[in-house]
Amino acid sequence: MSNKHPIVQQADRMLSQLIDWRRMLHQHPELSFQEFWTSRFVADTLSQLPGIRVEKGIGVETSVLGTLTSGEGPTIALRADIDALPIKERNNTSYISRKEGVMHACGHDAHTAMLLGAAAVLSELFQNGSLAGTVKFIFQPAEESTDEKGLSGSPYLVNAGVYEKVDAAISLHVCPWLPAGSIQMNDGYSMANVDVFEAKISGTGGHGAYPERGTDPIWMLGPVLQAVYSIPSRKISTLDAAVVSIGQIHAGTANNIIPTEVTITGTLRSYTPEVRDQLGIELKRALSIVEPLGGEFSLSIEKGEPALYNDPLVNQGIKEVIDEIYPQIRIEERPFGLGGEDFGYVTQKIPGAMFFLGAAPSNGIQRDLHTPIFDIDESCLPIGTGILVQTAVKVLNRETLINRNVEVRTYEA
């Protein structure tokens, strides 16, 4: 008889099904807000599981919500993102993307498969009457991109009430820098505030042969760039995470015309609200260098998703689960980096946490997120499923400190 935990045994038995789901999803990737095939696949799969109520189109047309409930008790939300990226896949596998120029290069196919697996196991547990409370399985569209309002999928689901009366929300992300059988976790701020800026530097322009007769915004750009790039190292504490990166510079129409305007766009990344605000202030100061040089400037900053904040008590509950059912797993404790994650909209409002699940293929080839050769070691799939299931069980049985009464605030579109 196996000495594995019963939940681990159930998750392991699902390995073949998890792989089939993940590969099917991988072959049919869809971009943000366009996940129509994916949402049908998810809804059809959930509808075959006993006891799960399936709802579609809450907050976003392509969202899917599955709900298991049995009497009074705590409520936990388990969330997976379902969209893909505009990347042409370069892998040589039987399950390569069938959609030209679109690829699951961030593991959302795996996230979706693991959440479907968790729904299948928990459905079985609910059927035998061993659990009381509610589990929400949230399949969220549009994590990777925003719409014309600058919003991704998460704030729409929050505003639509999907997370109302939820005691805790849990999500996971596959991790290509750790092998299967490893977990990365972090208390507090773990992924970045993501803001986008556009600045314009204006001068009079003029003839390239007579620069002394006007003001040159390209010349002004030189000291501005030096000031901008010095912000993280000279204006922000070295103890705080902060990045300012410029991605585009546009100016000019001909080689003998000094333009009247230079446009620069870039991104601001930070962890804390205080540093987020300070980056905007320092960026404006850097641009103001042009004024004594005879120029003018304008600056607009679009605030994107907030930093992912992992609630320490929720993290502690997840760690207890890992110690209980996967005692051999190694947990690394460090922040996830300055990438963005719109689950931050959720954890800013209610107690929640995301953990990174080791998934690096064992052949030694580095297959990073958002690259054309991204892939995973599929042996991680039952591990993620098992952790999600047992965390839900512990919350419903009130065996963790996760449970708290919370009120979910909404976002302005």
PADOVO-384438 format. One record per residue (C-alpha): z, x, y; chain; residue in three letters. Coordinates in Angstrom, 3 decimals, always signed. Last residue first. Example, Ala and Ser with C-alpha at 12.3 -4.5 7.8 and 13.67 -1.06 7.14 Angstrom:
2
c3,c1,c2,chain,res
+7.140,+13.670,-1.060,A,SER;
+7.800,+12.300,-4.500,A,ALA;
REM end
This chain:
413
c3,c1,c2,chain,res
-15.004,-13.083,+51.304,A,ALA;
-11.300,-13.160,+52.015,A,GLU;
-9.138,-12.254,+49.062,A,TYR;
-6.512,-14.346,+47.277,A,THR;
-2.788,-13.967,+46.679,A,ARG;
-1.392,-14.298,+43.165,A,VAL;
+2.241,-15.366,+42.948,A,GLU;
+4.394,-13.577,+40.403,A,VAL;
+7.224,-14.402,+38.001,A,ASN;
+7.942,-11.299,+35.964,A,ARG;
+7.384,-10.289,+32.339,A,ASN;
+6.546,-6.642,+31.765,A,ILE;
+10.017,-5.548,+30.651,A,LEU;
+8.975,-5.736,+27.006,A,THR;
+9.988,-7.740,+23.910,A,GLU;
+9.417,-11.152,+25.473,A,ARG;
+7.657,-12.338,+22.295,A,ASN;
+4.589,-13.193,+24.359,A,LEU;
+4.682,-9.769,+26.001,A,VAL;
+5.115,-7.924,+22.703,A,LYS;
+2.263,-9.867,+21.086,A,VAL;
-0.058,-9.210,+24.028,A,ALA;
+0.686,-5.494,+23.848,A,THR;
+0.077,-5.645,+20.083,A,GLN;
-3.375,-7.138,+20.553,A,VAL;
-4.537,-4.836,+23.348,A,LEU;
-3.304,-1.744,+21.493,A,ILE;
-5.001,-2.824,+18.265,A,GLY;
-8.332,-3.478,+19.947,A,THR;
-8.303,-0.114,+21.691,A,GLY;
-7.621,+1.619,+18.386,A,ILE;
-10.175,-0.534,+16.544,A,PRO;
-12.912,+0.673,+18.933,A,LEU;
-12.004,+4.377,+19.087,A,CYS;
-13.839,+5.073,+15.808,A,SER;
-16.986,+4.306,+17.793,A,GLU;
-17.155,+7.838,+19.169,A,ASP;
-18.915,+7.108,+22.432,A,ILE;
-22.241,+7.482,+24.228,A,ASP;
-23.523,+8.602,+27.627,A,PHE;
-26.892,+10.348,+27.486,A,ILE;
-28.438,+8.855,+30.653,A,PRO;
-25.274,+9.663,+32.687,A,THR;
-22.897,+7.203,+34.372,A,HIS;
-19.861,+8.316,+32.358,A,LEU;
-20.153,+11.744,+30.770,A,ASP;
-21.621,+12.614,+27.386,A,ARG;
-20.540,+16.203,+26.783,A,GLN;
-21.989,+17.295,+23.441,A,ILE;
-19.255,+18.585,+21.115,A,GLY;
-20.375,+16.668,+18.024,A,ASN;
-17.116,+14.667,+17.923,A,SER;
-18.205,+12.014,+20.388,A,PRO;
-15.660,+11.578,+23.209,A,ALA;
-13.892,+8.207,+23.062,A,ALA;
-10.304,+8.683,+24.242,A,GLY;
-9.019,+5.395,+25.690,A,LEU;
-8.098,+5.345,+29.372,A,PHE;
-5.310,+2.940,+30.311,A,PHE;
-5.369,+0.165,+32.878,A,MET;
-2.278,-1.504,+34.277,A,ALA;
-0.999,-4.770,+35.671,A,GLY;
+1.690,-6.449,+37.719,A,PRO;
+0.034,-8.921,+40.113,A,ILE;
-1.829,-8.713,+43.428,A,LYS;
-2.858,-5.073,+43.865,A,GLN;
-3.250,-4.861,+40.093,A,THR;
-5.993,-7.483,+40.249,A,VAL;
-8.100,-6.056,+43.061,A,TYR;
-7.607,-2.633,+41.449,A,GLY;
-9.503,-3.972,+38.428,A,PHE;
-12.381,-3.125,+40.776,A,ASP;
-12.407,+0.483,+39.616,A,GLU;
-13.557,+3.335,+41.857,A,GLY;
-13.736,+7.028,+41.037,A,GLY;
-11.220,+9.323,+42.648,A,LEU;
-9.611,+10.610,+39.464,A,GLY;
-7.850,+9.143,+36.406,A,PHE;
-4.361,+10.236,+37.424,A,PRO;
-2.274,+12.188,+34.885,A,ARG;
-0.171,+11.447,+31.801,A,GLU;
-1.803,+12.491,+28.548,A,GLU;
-0.734,+10.419,+25.545,A,ILE;
-1.318,+11.841,+22.045,A,ARG;
-1.705,+9.264,+19.287,A,ILE;
+0.176,+9.908,+16.044,A,GLN;
+2.714,+7.153,+16.706,A,PRO;
-0.089,+4.542,+16.703,A,TYR;
+1.683,+1.218,+16.041,A,ILE;
+5.122,+1.666,+17.589,A,GLU;
+4.558,+4.603,+19.939,A,ASP;
+1.379,+2.934,+21.224,A,ILE;
+3.208,-0.358,+21.780,A,VAL;
+6.061,+1.348,+23.623,A,GLU;
+3.503,+3.140,+25.785,A,LYS;
+1.886,-0.192,+26.666,A,ILE;
+5.250,-1.641,+27.722,A,GLY;
+5.972,+1.447,+29.815,A,GLN;
+2.618,+1.059,+31.533,A,ASN;
+3.507,-2.509,+32.453,A,VAL;
+6.826,-1.297,+33.842,A,LEU;
+5.139,+1.520,+35.790,A,PRO;
+2.597,-0.843,+37.422,A,ASP;
-0.758,+0.923,+37.516,A,ASN;
-2.279,+0.723,+40.980,A,TYR;
-6.074,+0.957,+41.058,A,LEU;
-7.021,+1.726,+44.638,A,ALA;
-8.639,-1.079,+46.583,A,PRO;
-12.264,-2.085,+46.093,A,GLU;
-14.602,-1.701,+49.036,A,GLY;
-13.876,-1.380,+52.726,A,LYS;
-17.012,-1.179,+54.827,A,GLU;
-16.657,+1.329,+57.650,A,ILE;
-18.852,+1.161,+60.762,A,SER;
-19.197,+3.950,+63.296,A,LEU;
-21.128,+4.257,+66.550,A,SER;
-21.839,+7.420,+68.489,A,PHE;
-22.803,+8.684,+71.926,A,GLU;
-24.175,+11.988,+73.126,A,GLY;
-23.884,+14.278,+76.106,A,GLY;
-22.147,+17.194,+74.396,A,LEU;
-18.763,+15.993,+75.690,A,PRO;
-19.390,+12.776,+73.704,A,GLU;
-20.683,+14.340,+70.475,A,VAL;
-17.240,+15.519,+69.353,A,ILE;
-16.293,+11.833,+69.099,A,SER;
-17.743,+11.847,+65.581,A,LEU;
-14.847,+13.897,+64.253,A,ALA;
-12.336,+11.599,+65.940,A,ARG;
-13.925,+8.545,+64.305,A,LYS;
-13.732,+10.224,+60.906,A,LEU;
-10.075,+11.069,+61.547,A,GLU;
-9.179,+7.437,+62.218,A,ILE;
-11.056,+6.170,+59.166,A,GLY;
-9.451,+8.782,+56.923,A,LEU;
-6.034,+7.836,+58.311,A,GLN;
-6.412,+4.214,+57.225,A,ASP;
-7.145,+5.161,+53.606,A,ARG;
-4.401,+7.790,+53.759,A,VAL;
-1.858,+5.092,+54.635,A,GLU;
-3.208,+2.614,+52.083,A,PRO;
-2.638,+5.207,+49.328,A,THR;
-5.146,+6.575,+46.840,A,TYR;
-8.148,+7.872,+48.780,A,SER;
-11.937,+8.017,+48.753,A,ARG;
-14.303,+7.775,+51.742,A,LEU;
-18.041,+7.496,+51.110,A,THR;
-21.164,+8.447,+53.016,A,GLY;
-23.826,+7.490,+55.486,A,THR;
-25.365,+9.470,+58.335,A,ILE;
-27.814,+8.204,+60.938,A,THR;
-29.327,+10.427,+63.627,A,VAL;
-30.775,+8.946,+66.822,A,GLU;
-32.980,+9.681,+69.791,A,THR;
-35.243,+12.000,+67.865,A,PRO;
-36.502,+15.367,+69.142,A,ILE;
-40.246,+15.097,+68.630,A,ILE;
-42.396,+18.063,+67.620,A,ASN;
-42.006,+17.847,+63.838,A,ASN;
-42.447,+14.080,+63.686,A,ALA;
-40.468,+10.896,+62.897,A,THR;
-36.844,+11.928,+63.205,A,GLY;
-33.503,+11.348,+61.573,A,ALA;
-31.796,+10.253,+58.367,A,HIS;
-28.786,+11.875,+56.685,A,ILE;
-27.531,+10.486,+53.374,A,GLN;
-24.714,+11.142,+50.907,A,GLY;
-21.889,+12.406,+53.063,A,ILE;
-18.606,+12.878,+51.212,A,SER;
-15.040,+12.492,+52.461,A,VAL;
-12.373,+12.863,+49.767,A,VAL;
-8.617,+12.329,+49.807,A,ALA;
-5.762,+12.667,+47.311,A,ALA;
-2.507,+13.455,+49.114,A,ASP;
-0.333,+16.554,+48.639,A,LEU;
-2.734,+18.645,+50.734,A,THR;
-1.778,+16.413,+53.642,A,SER;
-4.805,+15.033,+55.461,A,ILE;
-6.266,+16.515,+58.667,A,LYS;
-7.170,+20.067,+57.627,A,ARG;
-8.299,+19.914,+53.982,A,SER;
-9.469,+16.298,+53.703,A,PRO;
-10.894,+16.195,+57.275,A,ILE;
-12.709,+19.561,+57.233,A,SER;
-15.964,+18.045,+55.977,A,TYR;
-16.118,+15.704,+58.957,A,VAL;
-15.432,+18.408,+61.536,A,ALA;
-18.127,+20.737,+60.181,A,GLN;
-20.555,+17.839,+59.946,A,LEU;
-19.848,+16.838,+63.553,A,VAL;
-20.334,+20.420,+64.747,A,PRO;
-23.886,+20.414,+63.349,A,GLY;
-24.787,+16.788,+64.125,A,LEU;
-24.879,+17.501,+67.841,A,MET;
-28.032,+19.588,+67.344,A,TRP;
-29.601,+16.667,+65.476,A,ILE;
-28.531,+14.303,+68.285,A,PRO;
-30.494,+16.338,+70.897,A,ASP;
-29.904,+15.593,+74.563,A,THR;
-32.780,+15.887,+76.996,A,GLY;
-34.702,+18.206,+79.304,A,ARG;
-33.376,+21.421,+77.743,A,GLU;
-35.164,+20.596,+74.470,A,PRO;
-38.603,+21.169,+76.062,A,TYR;
-41.014,+22.112,+73.256,A,ALA;
-39.617,+19.506,+70.850,A,GLY;
-40.325,+16.779,+73.390,A,HIS;
-37.501,+14.330,+73.924,A,GLY;
-34.412,+12.690,+72.455,A,GLY;
-32.017,+10.878,+74.756,A,THR;
-29.030,+11.100,+72.442,A,GLY;
-27.420,+8.929,+69.776,A,SER;
-25.256,+9.712,+66.741,A,ILE;
-25.059,+6.858,+64.250,A,LYS;
-22.376,+6.488,+61.606,A,ALA;
-22.374,+4.507,+58.368,A,GLU;
-19.308,+4.355,+56.147,A,PHE;
-18.480,+3.280,+52.630,A,VAL;
-14.933,+2.773,+51.342,A,ASP;
-13.594,+3.087,+47.805,A,VAL;
-9.807,+3.113,+47.379,A,ASN;
-9.386,+5.398,+44.426,A,ALA;
-8.122,+5.466,+40.876,A,MET;
-4.613,+6.150,+39.514,A,SER;
-2.138,+4.941,+42.123,A,TYR;
+1.155,+4.230,+40.356,A,GLY;
+1.978,+5.350,+36.828,A,ASP;
-0.693,+7.208,+34.879,A,ASN;
-2.162,+6.936,+31.403,A,MET;
-4.656,+8.877,+29.271,A,GLN;
-4.874,+8.086,+25.559,A,ILE;
-5.954,+10.246,+22.614,A,SER;
-7.006,+9.262,+19.092,A,GLY;
-10.697,+9.442,+19.896,A,ALA;
-11.325,+12.643,+21.818,A,PRO;
-10.721,+12.932,+25.587,A,LEU;
-13.330,+13.685,+28.280,A,TRP;
-15.508,+10.676,+27.470,A,PRO;
-12.795,+8.085,+28.277,A,CYS;
-13.304,+4.425,+27.426,A,VAL;
-11.613,+2.106,+29.900,A,HIS;
-8.787,-0.342,+29.269,A,LEU;
-7.415,-3.488,+30.861,A,SER;
-4.085,-5.288,+30.975,A,ILE;
-2.825,-8.049,+33.272,A,ALA;
+0.818,-9.147,+33.440,A,ALA;
+2.833,-12.307,+34.028,A,ASP;
-0.187,-14.517,+34.713,A,VAL;
+0.524,-17.818,+36.461,A,LYS;
-2.804,-17.633,+38.338,A,GLU;
-5.120,-14.818,+37.216,A,TYR;
-8.270,-16.936,+36.840,A,VAL;
-7.497,-18.764,+40.080,A,GLY;
-10.971,-18.743,+41.603,A,ALA;
-9.832,-16.251,+44.267,A,ASN;
-8.886,-13.713,+41.596,A,VAL;
-12.196,-14.263,+39.801,A,LEU;
-14.139,-13.701,+43.018,A,TYR;
-12.060,-10.625,+43.805,A,PRO;
-13.025,-9.082,+40.431,A,SER;
-16.792,-9.573,+40.484,A,GLY;
-17.730,-7.127,+43.226,A,SER;
-17.641,-7.957,+46.919,A,LEU;
-19.636,-6.497,+49.827,A,GLY;
-20.746,-9.921,+51.012,A,LYS;
-24.366,-9.203,+50.025,A,GLU;
-23.195,-8.520,+46.485,A,ASP;
-21.308,-5.569,+45.046,A,THR;
-21.881,-3.200,+42.129,A,SER;
-20.286,-1.696,+39.053,A,GLU;
-17.646,-4.283,+38.207,A,GLU;
-20.136,-7.125,+38.329,A,ALA;
-19.103,-9.537,+35.604,A,PRO;
-15.613,-10.068,+34.191,A,GLN;
-14.836,-11.122,+30.644,A,PHE;
-11.257,-12.377,+30.920,A,ILE;
-9.410,-13.153,+27.700,A,PHE;
-6.354,-15.150,+28.779,A,LYS;
-3.410,-15.181,+26.376,A,VAL;
-0.827,-17.937,+26.602,A,THR;
+2.641,-18.559,+25.219,A,GLY;
+4.138,-18.941,+21.774,A,ALA;
+3.235,-16.739,+18.809,A,LEU;
+3.809,-16.905,+15.055,A,SER;
+2.171,-20.292,+14.536,A,GLY;
-0.248,-19.202,+11.804,A,ASN;
-3.189,-20.143,+13.992,A,GLN;
-1.890,-18.093,+16.906,A,PHE;
-2.002,-14.925,+14.797,A,LEU;
-5.594,-15.637,+13.716,A,GLU;
-6.688,-16.236,+17.300,A,SER;
-4.896,-13.022,+18.238,A,LEU;
-7.043,-11.035,+15.816,A,VAL;
-10.341,-12.581,+16.956,A,ALA;
-9.468,-12.367,+20.662,A,ALA;
-8.536,-8.697,+20.291,A,ALA;
-11.897,-8.050,+18.651,A,GLY;
-13.718,-9.819,+21.475,A,LEU;
-11.741,-7.607,+23.865,A,LEU;
-12.807,-4.536,+21.905,A,MET;
-16.477,-5.563,+21.981,A,ALA;
-16.382,-6.170,+25.730,A,THR;
-14.804,-2.796,+26.463,A,HIS;
-17.341,-1.106,+24.176,A,ALA;
-20.283,-2.708,+25.974,A,ASP;
-18.592,-1.808,+29.251,A,HIS;
-18.767,+1.846,+28.244,A,GLY;
-19.982,+3.304,+31.522,A,CYS;
-23.604,+4.101,+30.673,A,ALA;
-24.488,+0.645,+29.357,A,HIS;
-28.103,+1.095,+30.359,A,MET;
-30.856,-0.397,+32.513,A,VAL;
-34.130,+1.371,+33.396,A,GLY;
-36.195,-0.345,+30.715,A,GLU;
-34.234,-2.948,+28.807,A,LYS;
-34.107,-2.338,+25.053,A,ARG;
-31.172,+0.041,+25.375,A,SER;
-30.784,+2.393,+22.406,A,ILE;
-29.178,+0.918,+19.273,A,TYR;
-31.024,+2.949,+16.640,A,SER;
-30.131,+6.113,+18.504,A,THR;
-32.032,+8.832,+20.363,A,ASN;
-30.310,+8.807,+23.743,A,ASN;
-32.192,+9.120,+27.036,A,ARG;
-31.225,+5.817,+28.682,A,GLU;
-32.835,+4.924,+32.003,A,LYS;
-30.015,+4.137,+34.454,A,ILE;
-29.544,+1.027,+36.632,A,PRO;
-26.013,+0.364,+35.293,A,LEU;
-24.382,-2.212,+33.001,A,ALA;
-22.142,-5.278,+33.373,A,ASP;
-19.442,-6.676,+31.056,A,ILE;
-16.006,-5.734,+32.402,A,ASP;
-13.040,-6.400,+30.121,A,ALA;
-9.707,-8.095,+30.913,A,ARG;
-6.639,-9.074,+28.919,A,LEU;
-4.423,-11.515,+30.813,A,ALA;
-0.876,-12.218,+29.633,A,ILE;
+1.058,-15.453,+29.959,A,THR;
+4.697,-15.915,+28.975,A,PRO;
+5.994,-18.957,+27.108,A,GLY;
+5.716,-22.690,+26.697,A,GLU;
+3.500,-24.123,+23.999,A,GLY;
+0.643,-22.447,+22.206,A,SER;
-2.228,-21.149,+24.285,A,THR;
-5.368,-19.133,+23.649,A,LEU;
-7.791,-19.022,+26.556,A,THR;
-11.290,-17.549,+26.776,A,GLY;
-12.794,-16.976,+30.188,A,LEU;
-16.436,-16.024,+30.706,A,VAL;
-18.022,-14.905,+33.979,A,SER;
-21.789,-15.094,+34.550,A,THR;
-21.836,-17.650,+37.361,A,GLU;
-19.022,-15.910,+39.237,A,VAL;
-15.733,-17.525,+40.306,A,GLY;
-15.446,-19.440,+37.044,A,ILE;
-18.909,-19.570,+35.454,A,GLY;
-17.973,-20.149,+31.852,A,LYS;
-14.962,-21.622,+30.075,A,GLU;
-14.031,-21.202,+26.409,A,VAL;
-10.909,-22.680,+24.831,A,ARG;
-9.827,-20.571,+21.871,A,ILE;
-8.019,-22.291,+18.988,A,GLY;
-10.204,-21.101,+16.146,A,PRO;
-12.771,-18.373,+16.931,A,LEU;
-16.428,-19.455,+16.811,A,GLN;
-16.410,-20.376,+20.508,A,SER;
-15.488,-16.783,+21.355,A,LEU;
-18.733,-15.461,+19.875,A,THR;
-20.877,-18.047,+21.660,A,ASP;
-19.116,-17.335,+24.971,A,ALA;
-19.575,-13.579,+24.617,A,VAL;
-23.246,-13.827,+23.677,A,PHE;
-23.917,-16.344,+26.451,A,ARG;
-22.156,-14.081,+28.961,A,SER;
-24.210,-11.099,+27.834,A,THR;
-27.537,-12.933,+28.039,A,TRP;
-26.747,-14.060,+31.612,A,PHE;
-25.254,-10.809,+32.931,A,GLU;
-27.203,-10.798,+36.221,A,GLN;
-24.274,-10.555,+38.707,A,PHE;
-24.133,-6.782,+38.053,A,SER;
-26.947,-5.419,+35.896,A,LEU;
-27.637,-6.358,+32.298,A,GLU;
-27.584,-4.333,+29.100,A,PRO;
-29.078,-5.782,+25.887,A,HIS;
-29.166,-2.953,+23.346,A,GLN;
-25.621,-1.887,+24.171,A,HIS;
-24.364,-5.438,+23.643,A,LEU;
-25.764,-5.475,+20.113,A,MET;
-24.337,-2.011,+19.541,A,ARG;
-20.851,-3.045,+20.665,A,ARG;
-20.859,-6.234,+18.630,A,TRP;
-22.024,-4.457,+15.454,A,ASP;
-19.496,-1.652,+15.974,A,ILE;
-16.667,-4.145,+16.426,A,LEU;
-17.757,-6.035,+13.301,A,GLN;
-17.774,-2.861,+11.210,A,SER;
-14.387,-1.784,+12.557,A,LEU;
-12.728,-5.196,+12.083,A,MET;
-10.667,-4.160,+9.064,A,ARG;
-9.195,-1.395,+11.206,A,ASP;
-7.926,-3.947,+13.728,A,ALA;
-6.177,-5.968,+11.019,A,GLN;
-4.610,-2.846,+9.512,A,GLN;
-3.500,-1.679,+12.956,A,VAL;
-1.881,-5.059,+13.555,A,ILE;
-0.059,-4.809,+10.202,A,PRO;
+1.343,-1.348,+11.109,A,HIS;
+0.026,+1.340,+8.772,A,LYS;
+2.032,+2.249,+5.690,A,ASN;
-0.869,+1.298,+3.463,A,SER;
+0.000,+0.000,+0.000,A,MET;
REM end
